[in-house]
Amino acid sequence: MTMFRSHMQTALEEARTAAARGEVPVGAVIVQGGEVIARAGNRMRELLDPTAHAEMLAIRAACAALGTERLTGCDLYVTLEPCPACAGAIAAARVARLYYAAADPKSGGVVQGPRVFDHPQAHHAPEIYGGIAEQEAAALLRDFFRSRRG
Protein backbone atom coordinates (compact mmCIF):
# COMPACT_ATOMS: atom_id res chain seq x y z
CA MET A 1 0.00 0.00 0.00
CA THR A 2 1.33 3.45 -0.93
CA MET A 3 1.65 6.04 1.82
CA PHE A 4 -0.05 9.38 1.19
CA ARG A 5 2.41 12.16 0.49
CA SER A 6 1.21 15.73 0.23
CA HIS A 7 2.64 17.89 -2.53
CA MET A 8 1.24 21.08 -1.01
CA GLN A 9 4.73 22.37 -0.17
CA THR A 10 5.56 22.31 -3.88
CA ALA A 11 2.36 24.24 -4.59
CA LEU A 12 3.37 26.74 -1.90
CA GLU A 13 6.76 27.16 -3.62
CA GLU A 14 4.88 28.03 -6.82
CA ALA A 15 2.71 30.49 -4.87
CA ARG A 16 5.79 32.21 -3.40
CA THR A 17 7.34 32.44 -6.88
CA ALA A 18 4.11 33.97 -8.20
CA ALA A 19 4.18 36.56 -5.40
CA ALA A 20 7.77 37.45 -6.31
CA ARG A 21 6.51 38.20 -9.84
CA GLY A 22 3.79 40.47 -8.44
CA GLU A 23 1.04 37.92 -9.01
CA VAL A 24 -1.53 36.85 -6.43
CA PRO A 25 0.30 34.02 -4.63
CA VAL A 26 -1.50 30.89 -5.74
CA GLY A 27 0.33 27.76 -6.78
CA ALA A 28 -0.82 24.44 -8.21
CA VAL A 29 0.75 21.04 -8.75
CA ILE A 30 -0.60 18.02 -10.64
CA VAL A 31 0.59 14.60 -9.57
CA GLN A 32 0.18 11.21 -11.21
CA GLY A 33 1.27 8.08 -9.39
CA GLY A 34 3.18 10.14 -6.84
CA GLU A 35 5.17 12.00 -9.51
CA VAL A 36 4.77 15.72 -10.21
CA ILE A 37 3.86 16.11 -13.88
CA ALA A 38 3.00 19.82 -13.89
CA ARG A 39 3.35 22.83 -11.62
CA ALA A 40 2.41 26.46 -12.03
CA GLY A 41 1.73 29.71 -10.26
CA ASN A 42 -0.64 32.51 -11.19
CA ARG A 43 0.46 34.44 -14.32
CA MET A 44 -2.58 36.62 -15.07
CA ARG A 45 -0.68 39.92 -15.00
CA GLU A 46 2.38 38.58 -16.77
CA LEU A 47 0.40 36.98 -19.60
CA LEU A 48 -2.39 39.61 -19.62
CA ASP A 49 -4.76 36.65 -19.40
CA PRO A 50 -7.59 36.49 -16.86
CA THR A 51 -7.67 32.68 -17.26
CA ALA A 52 -3.98 32.24 -16.35
CA HIS A 53 -4.82 30.94 -12.87
CA ALA A 54 -2.36 28.46 -11.38
CA GLU A 55 -4.85 25.60 -11.75
CA MET A 56 -5.59 26.35 -15.41
CA LEU A 57 -1.90 26.58 -16.27
CA ALA A 58 -1.10 23.36 -14.43
CA ILE A 59 -4.00 21.53 -16.10
CA ARG A 60 -2.84 22.70 -19.54
CA ALA A 61 0.74 21.64 -18.84
CA ALA A 62 -0.29 18.24 -17.45
CA CYS A 63 -2.54 17.53 -20.44
CA ALA A 64 0.31 18.47 -22.80
CA ALA A 65 2.78 16.30 -20.87
CA LEU A 66 0.43 13.30 -20.97
CA GLY A 67 -0.86 13.92 -24.50
CA THR A 68 -4.52 13.82 -23.43
CA GLU A 69 -7.36 16.13 -22.47
CA ARG A 70 -8.22 14.00 -19.43
CA LEU A 71 -6.29 13.80 -16.18
CA THR A 72 -7.97 10.65 -14.92
CA GLY A 73 -6.14 9.32 -11.89
CA CYS A 74 -4.31 12.60 -11.29
CA ASP A 75 -4.31 14.70 -8.14
CA LEU A 76 -4.34 18.49 -8.04
CA TYR A 77 -2.81 20.39 -5.12
CA VAL A 78 -3.60 24.10 -5.00
CA THR A 79 -2.93 26.69 -2.33
CA LEU A 80 -6.35 28.36 -2.56
CA GLU A 81 -9.82 26.92 -3.07
CA PRO A 82 -10.45 26.99 -6.83
CA CYS A 83 -12.76 29.63 -8.30
CA PRO A 84 -15.82 28.52 -10.29
CA ALA A 85 -13.96 28.70 -13.63
CA CYS A 86 -11.11 26.55 -12.34
CA ALA A 87 -13.56 24.12 -10.75
CA GLY A 88 -15.20 23.76 -14.16
CA ALA A 89 -11.83 23.00 -15.75
CA ILE A 90 -11.05 20.48 -12.99
CA ALA A 91 -14.34 18.70 -13.73
CA ALA A 92 -13.76 18.78 -17.49
CA ALA A 93 -10.26 17.34 -17.05
CA ARG A 94 -11.63 14.59 -14.77
CA VAL A 95 -9.08 15.23 -12.02
CA ALA A 96 -9.44 12.43 -9.47
CA ARG A 97 -8.61 14.27 -6.25
CA LEU A 98 -8.45 17.95 -5.33
CA TYR A 99 -6.36 19.03 -2.34
CA TYR A 100 -6.50 22.70 -1.45
CA ALA A 101 -5.00 24.76 1.36
CA ALA A 102 -6.96 27.92 2.18
CA ALA A 103 -10.70 28.33 1.71
CA ASP A 104 -11.79 31.31 -0.39
CA PRO A 105 -15.03 32.79 1.00
CA LYS A 106 -14.95 35.63 -1.53
CA SER A 107 -14.26 33.81 -4.82
CA GLY A 108 -14.26 30.08 -4.10
CA GLY A 109 -16.33 27.74 -6.19
CA VAL A 110 -15.87 24.38 -4.47
CA VAL A 111 -17.09 24.59 -0.86
CA GLN A 112 -17.91 28.31 -0.98
CA GLY A 113 -20.13 30.17 -3.44
CA PRO A 114 -21.62 28.16 -6.27
CA ARG A 115 -20.18 24.76 -5.22
CA VAL A 116 -19.64 23.75 -8.82
CA PHE A 117 -19.18 20.03 -8.17
CA ASP A 118 -22.54 19.79 -6.40
CA HIS A 119 -24.49 20.83 -9.50
CA PRO A 120 -26.20 18.13 -11.57
CA GLN A 121 -24.57 19.72 -14.65
CA ALA A 122 -21.09 18.86 -13.32
CA HIS A 123 -19.89 15.95 -15.46
CA HIS A 124 -17.36 14.92 -12.83
CA ALA A 125 -16.65 15.67 -9.18
CA PRO A 126 -13.23 14.91 -7.72
CA GLU A 127 -12.65 13.75 -4.17
CA ILE A 128 -12.06 16.98 -2.21
CA TYR A 129 -9.71 17.53 0.71
CA GLY A 130 -9.38 21.04 2.13
CA GLY A 131 -7.30 22.70 4.80
CA ILE A 132 -3.90 21.17 3.95
CA ALA A 133 -1.25 23.74 5.01
CA GLU A 134 -4.12 26.20 5.32
CA GLN A 135 -2.45 28.56 7.77
CA GLU A 136 0.71 28.87 5.68
CA ALA A 137 -1.23 29.53 2.47
CA ALA A 138 -3.58 32.02 4.16
CA ALA A 139 -0.62 33.90 5.67
CA LEU A 140 1.06 34.12 2.27
CA LEU A 141 -2.09 35.63 0.76
CA ARG A 142 -2.68 37.97 3.72
CA ASP A 143 0.92 39.24 3.64
CA PHE A 144 0.77 39.76 -0.13
CA PHE A 145 -2.38 41.87 0.01
CA ARG A 146 -1.21 43.76 3.11
CA SER A 147 1.97 44.77 1.26
CA ARG A 148 -0.13 46.01 -1.68
CA ARG A 149 -2.33 48.20 0.51
CA GLY A 150 0.72 49.91 1.98
C-alpha positions as a Markdown table, in Angstrom:
| # | Residue | x | y | z |
|---|---|---|---|---|
| 1 | Met | 0.0 | 0.0 | 0.0 |
| 2 | Thr | 1.3 | 3.4 | -0.9 |
| 3 | Met | 1.7 | 6.0 | 1.8 |
| 4 | Phe | -0.1 | 9.4 | 1.2 |
| 5 | Arg | 2.4 | 12.2 | 0.5 |
| 6 | Ser | 1.2 | 15.7 | 0.2 |
| 7 | His | 2.6 | 17.9 | -2.5 |
| 8 | Met | 1.2 | 21.1 | -1.0 |
| 9 | Gln | 4.7 | 22.4 | -0.2 |
| 10 | Thr | 5.6 | 22.3 | -3.9 |
| 11 | Ala | 2.4 | 24.2 | -4.6 |
| 12 | Leu | 3.4 | 26.7 | -1.9 |
| 13 | Glu | 6.8 | 27.2 | -3.6 |
| 14 | Glu | 4.9 | 28.0 | -6.8 |
| 15 | Ala | 2.7 | 30.5 | -4.9 |
| 16 | Arg | 5.8 | 32.2 | -3.4 |
| 17 | Thr | 7.3 | 32.4 | -6.9 |
| 18 | Ala | 4.1 | 34.0 | -8.2 |
| 19 | Ala | 4.2 | 36.6 | -5.4 |
| 20 | Ala | 7.8 | 37.5 | -6.3 |
| 21 | Arg | 6.5 | 38.2 | -9.8 |
| 22 | Gly | 3.8 | 40.5 | -8.4 |
| 23 | Glu | 1.0 | 37.9 | -9.0 |
| 24 | Val | -1.5 | 36.9 | -6.4 |
| 25 | Pro | 0.3 | 34.0 | -4.6 |
| 26 | Val | -1.5 | 30.9 | -5.7 |
| 27 | Gly | 0.3 | 27.8 | -6.8 |
| 28 | Ala | -0.8 | 24.4 | -8.2 |
| 29 | Val | 0.7 | 21.0 | -8.7 |
| 30 | Ile | -0.6 | 18.0 | -10.6 |
| 31 | Val | 0.6 | 14.6 | -9.6 |
| 32 | Gln | 0.2 | 11.2 | -11.2 |
| 33 | Gly | 1.3 | 8.1 | -9.4 |
| 34 | Gly | 3.2 | 10.1 | -6.8 |
| 35 | Glu | 5.2 | 12.0 | -9.5 |
| 36 | Val | 4.8 | 15.7 | -10.2 |
| 37 | Ile | 3.9 | 16.1 | -13.9 |
| 38 | Ala | 3.0 | 19.8 | -13.9 |
| 39 | Arg | 3.3 | 22.8 | -11.6 |
| 40 | Ala | 2.4 | 26.5 | -12.0 |
| 41 | Gly | 1.7 | 29.7 | -10.3 |
| 42 | Asn | -0.6 | 32.5 | -11.2 |
| 43 | Arg | 0.5 | 34.4 | -14.3 |
| 44 | Met | -2.6 | 36.6 | -15.1 |
| 45 | Arg | -0.7 | 39.9 | -15.0 |
| 46 | Glu | 2.4 | 38.6 | -16.8 |
| 47 | Leu | 0.4 | 37.0 | -19.6 |
| 48 | Leu | -2.4 | 39.6 | -19.6 |
| 49 | Asp | -4.8 | 36.7 | -19.4 |
| 50 | Pro | -7.6 | 36.5 | -16.9 |
| 51 | Thr | -7.7 | 32.7 | -17.3 |
| 52 | Ala | -4.0 | 32.2 | -16.3 |
| 53 | His | -4.8 | 30.9 | -12.9 |
| 54 | Ala | -2.4 | 28.5 | -11.4 |
| 55 | Glu | -4.8 | 25.6 | -11.7 |
| 56 | Met | -5.6 | 26.4 | -15.4 |
| 57 | Leu | -1.9 | 26.6 | -16.3 |
| 58 | Ala | -1.1 | 23.4 | -14.4 |
| 59 | Ile | -4.0 | 21.5 | -16.1 |
| 60 | Arg | -2.8 | 22.7 | -19.5 |
| 61 | Ala | 0.7 | 21.6 | -18.8 |
| 62 | Ala | -0.3 | 18.2 | -17.5 |
| 63 | Cys | -2.5 | 17.5 | -20.4 |
| 64 | Ala | 0.3 | 18.5 | -22.8 |
| 65 | Ala | 2.8 | 16.3 | -20.9 |
| 66 | Leu | 0.4 | 13.3 | -21.0 |
| 67 | Gly | -0.9 | 13.9 | -24.5 |
| 68 | Thr | -4.5 | 13.8 | -23.4 |
| 69 | Glu | -7.4 | 16.1 | -22.5 |
| 70 | Arg | -8.2 | 14.0 | -19.4 |
| 71 | Leu | -6.3 | 13.8 | -16.2 |
| 72 | Thr | -8.0 | 10.6 | -14.9 |
| 73 | Gly | -6.1 | 9.3 | -11.9 |
| 74 | Cys | -4.3 | 12.6 | -11.3 |
| 75 | Asp | -4.3 | 14.7 | -8.1 |
| 76 | Leu | -4.3 | 18.5 | -8.0 |
| 77 | Tyr | -2.8 | 20.4 | -5.1 |
| 78 | Val | -3.6 | 24.1 | -5.0 |
| 79 | Thr | -2.9 | 26.7 | -2.3 |
| 80 | Leu | -6.4 | 28.4 | -2.6 |
| 81 | Glu | -9.8 | 26.9 | -3.1 |
| 82 | Pro | -10.4 | 27.0 | -6.8 |
| 83 | Cys | -12.8 | 29.6 | -8.3 |
| 84 | Pro | -15.8 | 28.5 | -10.3 |
| 85 | Ala | -14.0 | 28.7 | -13.6 |
| 86 | Cys | -11.1 | 26.6 | -12.3 |
| 87 | Ala | -13.6 | 24.1 | -10.7 |
| 88 | Gly | -15.2 | 23.8 | -14.2 |
| 89 | Ala | -11.8 | 23.0 | -15.7 |
| 90 | Ile | -11.0 | 20.5 | -13.0 |
| 91 | Ala | -14.3 | 18.7 | -13.7 |
| 92 | Ala | -13.8 | 18.8 | -17.5 |
| 93 | Ala | -10.3 | 17.3 | -17.1 |
| 94 | Arg | -11.6 | 14.6 | -14.8 |
| 95 | Val | -9.1 | 15.2 | -12.0 |
| 96 | Ala | -9.4 | 12.4 | -9.5 |
| 97 | Arg | -8.6 | 14.3 | -6.3 |
| 98 | Leu | -8.4 | 17.9 | -5.3 |
| 99 | Tyr | -6.4 | 19.0 | -2.3 |
| 100 | Tyr | -6.5 | 22.7 | -1.4 |
| 101 | Ala | -5.0 | 24.8 | 1.4 |
| 102 | Ala | -7.0 | 27.9 | 2.2 |
| 103 | Ala | -10.7 | 28.3 | 1.7 |
| 104 | Asp | -11.8 | 31.3 | -0.4 |
| 105 | Pro | -15.0 | 32.8 | 1.0 |
| 106 | Lys | -14.9 | 35.6 | -1.5 |
| 107 | Ser | -14.3 | 33.8 | -4.8 |
| 108 | Gly | -14.3 | 30.1 | -4.1 |
| 109 | Gly | -16.3 | 27.7 | -6.2 |
| 110 | Val | -15.9 | 24.4 | -4.5 |
| 111 | Val | -17.1 | 24.6 | -0.9 |
| 112 | Gln | -17.9 | 28.3 | -1.0 |
| 113 | Gly | -20.1 | 30.2 | -3.4 |
| 114 | Pro | -21.6 | 28.2 | -6.3 |
| 115 | Arg | -20.2 | 24.8 | -5.2 |
| 116 | Val | -19.6 | 23.7 | -8.8 |
| 117 | Phe | -19.2 | 20.0 | -8.2 |
| 118 | Asp | -22.5 | 19.8 | -6.4 |
| 119 | His | -24.5 | 20.8 | -9.5 |
| 120 | Pro | -26.2 | 18.1 | -11.6 |
| 121 | Gln | -24.6 | 19.7 | -14.6 |
| 122 | Ala | -21.1 | 18.9 | -13.3 |
| 123 | His | -19.9 | 16.0 | -15.5 |
| 124 | His | -17.4 | 14.9 | -12.8 |
| 125 | Ala | -16.6 | 15.7 | -9.2 |
| 126 | Pro | -13.2 | 14.9 | -7.7 |
| 127 | Glu | -12.7 | 13.8 | -4.2 |
| 128 | Ile | -12.1 | 17.0 | -2.2 |
| 129 | Tyr | -9.7 | 17.5 | 0.7 |
| 130 | Gly | -9.4 | 21.0 | 2.1 |
| 131 | Gly | -7.3 | 22.7 | 4.8 |
| 132 | Ile | -3.9 | 21.2 | 3.9 |
| 133 | Ala | -1.2 | 23.7 | 5.0 |
| 134 | Glu | -4.1 | 26.2 | 5.3 |
| 135 | Gln | -2.5 | 28.6 | 7.8 |
| 136 | Glu | 0.7 | 28.9 | 5.7 |
| 137 | Ala | -1.2 | 29.5 | 2.5 |
| 138 | Ala | -3.6 | 32.0 | 4.2 |
| 139 | Ala | -0.6 | 33.9 | 5.7 |
| 140 | Leu | 1.1 | 34.1 | 2.3 |
| 141 | Leu | -2.1 | 35.6 | 0.8 |
| 142 | Arg | -2.7 | 38.0 | 3.7 |
| 143 | Asp | 0.9 | 39.2 | 3.6 |
| 144 | Phe | 0.8 | 39.8 | -0.1 |
| 145 | Phe | -2.4 | 41.9 | 0.0 |
| 146 | Arg | -1.2 | 43.8 | 3.1 |
| 147 | Ser | 2.0 | 44.8 | 1.3 |
| 148 | Arg | -0.1 | 46.0 | -1.7 |
| 149 | Arg | -2.3 | 48.2 | 0.5 |
| 150 | Gly | 0.7 | 49.9 | 2.0 |
